Amino acid sequence: MAVTGYEKSKLRPSGKSFADTIPGPRGLPLMGVLPGLRRDSLGTLIRAARDYGDVVALPAGPRRVYLVNHPDHIRRILQDNHRNYGLPAQYRMLRPVFGGGLFTSEGERWQRQRDVLQPSFRLSALRELAPVVAAATEDMLARFERACTDGVPVDVAEETPALTLQVAARGLFGADLGSRASGLARDIRLLIEEATRRTMALVPFAEHLPSRRNRRFARALGRLDAAVAGIVAARRKAASPDRPADLLTRLMAAADAERDADAAIRELHDQVKTMLVSATVTTANALTWTWYFLSRHPQAEAQLRREVTECLADGAPGAADLERVTYVRMAFQEALRLYPPTWRLARTAHEPDTFGGYRIPAGAIVVFSPYLVHRHADVWENPEAFDPERFTAERSRGRPRFAYIPFGGGPRACIGAQLATMEAQIVVAMTAQRFRMRPIANHRVEIEPVATLRPRGGLTMTLEPASG
Ligand code: HEM
């Protein structure tokens, strides 16, 4: 059997190797691989793992960046030694978009916030959202119906963000964004893409220049902030007994109990914004890719359709049905494996640490990629194949937990993972009840790894009635 990169690295005597001896590309003088990381980040990471193994030094200008690509190493960062890892300093560029909400907070503040939010993301609470998801899906399917009748294809990558934003706004905050949802979803996409681009900026403070790009960013941010302020204000106006027992009411009660009222109000605003931003584009891309794979794998699509017909007949799936539509769940999980929307994660090491005999220094930025580890040859057989049944209980047995990280892992794992999965099951099942989605002939779909992994130029599909 061939010795893998990981095994080779384990053969090195522990503690004897230091940062400079970690293998990796040299890149350009001074800049290292930074231009490559900016231009083609995913390609650079794929080549680095292919050529150098599971721990790779990536000189990136003044920064010490290391790619780690083994489930054991990722478990160490996210779980076993998670206290040694903080959010990279570049995350400050995400602050205008996420504010001081859960995504960007750390330490005690993060723990306090997570404790307040967590009960709303328990399965028992999420099950109550099933009708909200079904209603928002109905709205989208009504648009699909018109397109189908008119014989017009739909760009599902354009449709899904409005749906996932509506689900988050209605389900978590009781707010119906109505016809504003599409525009706001586009704003959210622009905001996270631009903020993520800024984390890689070569010119410091470029975000303050009066460029067209920065002005567009400011306008989109203004609209998102106004929408969030409107959601909170509408709830404040409602008399206490009329307030639903949802996440917004919980966040407002927590804010009212704080002594520093101004800071608490700001944090409430940031938390609502964080949830809307985190929920929208990720879940939308995941849905889009699920349809992409199903449309290209007729056998899988037929199996999914059979399951939906057997388990649900014509009705919308309720919470109780979700355990039965297992193939729908597995198709979604497999799409997340192959094209994980959050394709790159990063942390900064507070203290030195050791991976497979290689020691990384304090202050190092460690980067790891769901896209890469989801294809790791030590774990995944035939990794490029779309095969939902990898996720049966039987075939999942013994698989390392951190070989599959579309939602991250450890204490900072995605708080919305179960919501996203439930939502996808309902949306995909309801869509399959009505339509067959077909790819456009000769249309090559390419991945575009920006802030999230999405199809370049959208994903246009034709719709046929399912019963036809
Ligand atoms: C398919 C959809 C989704 C994907 C692929 C996804 C992916 C992720 C990943 C990978 C992380 C970990 C980031 C890290 O470790 O640095 C994360 C964190 C987070 N996600 Fe999601 N997510 C999805 C849906 C959602 C939804 C629906 C919500 C909210 C309703 C949400 C809210 C959050 C928040 C607030 C965090 C930060 C958690 C913390 O740091 O404690 N996500 N997500």
Residues whose N, C-alpha, C, O or C-beta is under 5 A from the ligand:
A	BS01	HEM	L102 F103 M275 S278 A279 T282 T283 A286 P341 T342 L345 I405 P406 F407 G408 P411 R412 A413 C414 I415 G416 A417 L419 A420
